[in-house]
Amino acid sequence: EEAKNSAQLIESYIQAILVDTLAYHAQYASSEKRHCTMANVATNALVPLIQPVCDTCAKKLSADFGEQNNASGNCAVDDINAVYQALKQYVEGAGVDCSLLGSKVCDGTVGIDFPAGMQTSYDLNPEEDETTVESERHFILNREYEPISDVKKISVLSSVLGNICNAADGSTAGEIYSNDESIGMSLKSMSLAGKRSMVDELLFNQYVYALHDDVDLSDGSLQFDERPATDYANTITSDALETNIPLGCESAKILNVWMWIAHKLNEAVQECKATEKTENYRPLDEAAA
């Protein structure tokens, strides 16, 4: 019985994800190839589920998103409001729980519910200045991802890394690594914070135990290269930047930044487990940025 209930819950989540995916990408599918592709994928997955509930809805979505224009790669969407109405009919007819949806399909519109005080974005309003809304939105990952949290500052991390990797000499690279706080902290301080923020995380401790080469007999702490093993990323990156910038550059990306991303994803999981919060967007947005 538990397995059956779990399967039903998973199916409900999948349906909600597909509906939200189509609702979001449908807005831009007639003008951008990438959005048309994503709408096409969601539609093909949804149509078999929609047909038994609302055959006309399935036909409408198939007509708009079933194929891409061979020349432009865009979808031929003639009435975006009809798309949302079709999704609404399916959601109501199939008994999909509206509380599972991030979009406002149940209202016959599209949007994402934001935490109180946070600027909303996706509502389609004929009287709204869409140019202004677009200019206020912030995308990352080549516009593949739009964070809900404000991560504009940390999204310049790639520029900081680029400055390190392209530095004229090791001294300049080390200076940027240690003191450039464009993202709100330096890469060095990000790394050194690991001993506190990642102390209970498996991946971090695996690296600490794998790399340690000595033990401080005075307190039993693990050592690496005559420094605390918990500072291994900073030790390796700092030393590498002094003599080999390309190596130090790769070290900063892999040992410092990648581990920090893993930490943020762990943080998101722990928040989900520890509280009833359903809007822990920030750790995920920071990891993406």
Salt bridges, closest charged atoms under 4 A:
GLU32 OE1 - HIS35 NE2 3.67
ASP55 OD2 - LYS59 NZ 3.21
ASP64 OD2 - LYS60 NZ 2.86
ASP78 OD1 - LYS60 NZ 2.66
ASP123 OD2 - LYS104 NZ 3.35
GLU134 OE1 - ARG137 NH1 3.56
GLU134 OE2 - ARG143 NH2 2.79
GLU144 OE2 - ARG34 NE 3.59
GLU146 OE1 - ARG137 NH2 2.75
GLU201 OE2 - HIS263 ND1 2.59
ASP225 OD2 - ARG227 NH2 2.91
ASP231 OD1 - LYS195 NZ 3.00
ASP239 OD2 - ARG227 NH2 2.84
GLU250 OE2 - LYS253 NZ 3.83
GLU267 OE1 - HIS263 NE2 3.55
GLU267 OE1 - LYS264 NZ 3.27
GLU271 OE1 - LYS277 NZ 3.43
GLU286 OE1 - LYS264 NZ 2.88
GLU286 OE2 - ARG282 NH1 3.11
